[in-house]
Amino acid sequence: MSETSAPRATTESHAAAESSDLTAVQRNAVAELLRVSPVADELGRRFSAAGHELHLVGGSVRDALLGRLGNDLDFCTDAHPDQTLRVLKGWAEATWETGREFGTIGARRGGLTLEITTFRAEAYDGVTRNPVVAYGTDLVDDLRRRDFTINAMAVSLPGHHFTDPYGGIDDLAAKVIRTPGTPQESFGDDPLRMLRAARFAAQLRFAVHPQVRRAMAAMATDLDRITAERIREEFTKLLCGADPVGGLRLLVESGLADRFLPELAGLRLEIDEHAQHKDVYEHTLTVVSNAVRLESGDCDFVLRMAALMHDVGKPATKAVGPDGRVSFHHHEVVGARLTRQRMKALRYPKDVTGQVAKLVGLHLRFYGYGRGEWTDSAVRRYVTDAGDQLSRLHKLTRSDCTTRNRRKAAALAADYDALEDRIARIRAEEDLARVRPDLDGNTIMELLGVPPGPVVGQAWRHLKELRLERGPLDRDEAEAELRRWARAEGILPDAG
C-alpha cells in the first residue's frame, strides 16, 4: 500500500465492488440502521429542503458497520452553524452551541444526541496544535482531514449514498488503522492522533499499519505540544478499551509513553543472570489483563489504573543484596507517591487520584496473611484502611498473582479466599464499614470534664485504636479505658 492513500470515489468504485460478502452485509447494515432510525432521515430531509447536504459521518458510520451504533450520532454538512440552527428550530427538543467555534451545533431529538458539524478545511497553528477552523465546501476534502480511514466514511441523508474515498471499509474489514493521507500529514496536523491510534487499537483490537507505527515513533516528541487534559482523555479511553494491553504496548514501543507516562516504560528493568527477578513490565501488563477479567461490568478505570501503576515504585527501590537476591523494599509507598504525581500532572480529579494511590499503597498489605500472623485486629485495620476501596483491593490483590507455579498460585488464592471469609465473619459480628470509637466526642468531653480541643481528638484516636485492636467494647469497658488513658496522660488525677 502506498504511503499516500488516493481518494477512492464512492460505493460504485472498483475497490468497493470487490469487497467481501461480509463487508457487503456490513454496508447494508448502515442503511438498515438508518431505516429504523427515523430521526436521522427526518433531519436529512429538513437539510435537503433548506438546500443543504447532510451526512452521517465518522465514528457513527464506523460503529454502524461494526453493529455497535449508539445513541450519539455525528453528522457533517455544508450548512454553517447559523444555517444549521435555523434548520433545527422547531424540530430539535434542545440545541446547544458549546462547539460552535469548531463549527459544531449539538441537538437532541427522540432520545438521540446529535452533533452537526460544518465541512471543515482546517489548519493548525503549529505551536499549540489547536485547530484554526476554516469552513469547507466539499465532503471528500472534509473526510480527508479526519484522523483515520475507518473514520473517513459517510452516508448521505436521506438518500443513504455511501461515500468511502480512502478505503475505510476495506481497512475496517482488515481490522487495520491507517490514515487518509500520509501519517506524517495527519499527525503533523494534530499529534494527539498518534495517541488516538493506540486508543483505537485498544478499543477495537485492530492492528496499526506499519507506516503509521513508524510515524508515531518518529514524531512522538510532537505530543509535547498537546495539553495534559486532551492526553488524559485519550489515555483514559485507551485504558478502558477491550484490549488495553495492546494499546499500552504500542505506547511504549512508539515512545509515546515517555512523553506523558514515563513510569510505564521505566518498568522495563534490566534483568541479569546474577540478580534475577521477574520482568516487572510484563508482570504489570499481566496484572492489568487480570484486573480486566475480574471486572463485573463496565470499565473500572480506578482498578485498571491501580493495576497499571501498582509497581511503578520498583525502579527507584531496586536493590541487590549480598546473596544476589533483588528486593524492592517499600516500593508500594514510593509507587503511591509517584502515582499521585503522575495523575496530578495529567489533571485527573483529586478523588480519582486518591483512590488509585490508596490501592497502590495497599496492594502489598495482604502478603504474609497465609503465615497465620494476622489477628482479628489486623483484619479490622486492613478493612478500615481500604475503606470504600476494599472491593477493588480484593480484585487488585488477586490480579497481582501472576506466578506460573500452580501450587503457589493455588495457595495464594486459598489464602485470599480465607481472608475474605474472615472479613465476612467479623463483619457479621460488627460494622467494619464504620469502625468508630465506642464513645463519641460529646461523651468524652463529659466524662473528662474538658472543653472542645486537642485532648478530645487524642482521646478519640486512642479509643479507635482500642476498637481496632479488641473489637467493640461495652459502655463500662470503654469508659474505664478512657479514664485509664486520661490518668496516664495527666488529664485526670491518679486514682490512688
Disulfide bonds with the S-S distance in Angstrom:
Cys240-Cys299 2.03
